[in-house]
Amino acid sequence: MDTDDQSIVNKRESVFHWRRELESLKKRKAVLTKVDDMGLGPKDVLESTRQFLQSNIINQVGVLVDENTLQILEHEQQKIDKELAEINSKVESLESLISKQFADLKSIGYSIFAIFIHRGEASYGHYWIYIKDPETGMFRKYNDEIVSEVPMEEVFDFSTSNRATPYYLAFVKDGFKDEIEPVKREIIENLVDSLD
């Protein structure tokens, strides 16, 4: 929704920057916690290496391990722990800022009216739409020629097993809900005759 209100524009810009920072932090966290084919993350690899260098196997073959090497490995583990704690704290803070950024604007209410869904790839796939009936609060699924009433759990299914993604959302401003009629309930008799 476009606006000329500079305070809203500034709030949007802040959210945009916070989301970019959040994305960057989450990418970094993914690097720090990514596991290899053996199920080991970077911290686990450092710990396994340190334990191996302290093991009897190394002593039996006569390899001397510098104590400084062991300290560096332990220090790197601590650095990962510290960075992850900082990332988690910052992520929590940013998510809180984002969720509260427009809290003072609740006097302008909107509710979801329609959700366009896509399943597939960018160049192909299948689309359908959920439309909320403002009179009953019920969602209907319009999928090709089939129209069915569906529970809210289906509409807002964000589970990882659900491969369908919202493609477009339509909102209705509070106060205008009476002007929306998603289902034409009045059947006009002899419509074909009247068009002739």
Secondary structure, 3 states (H helix, E strand, C coil): CCCCCHHHHHHHHHHHHHHHHHHHHHHHHHHHHCCCCCCCCHHHHHHHHHHHHCCHHHHHCCCCCCHHHHHHHHHHHHHHHHHHHHHHHHHHHHHHHHHHCCHHHCCCCEEEEEEEEEEEECCEEEEEEEEECCCCCCEEEEECCEEEEECHHHHCCCCCCCCCEEEEEEEEECCCHHHCCCCCCCCCCCHHHHHC
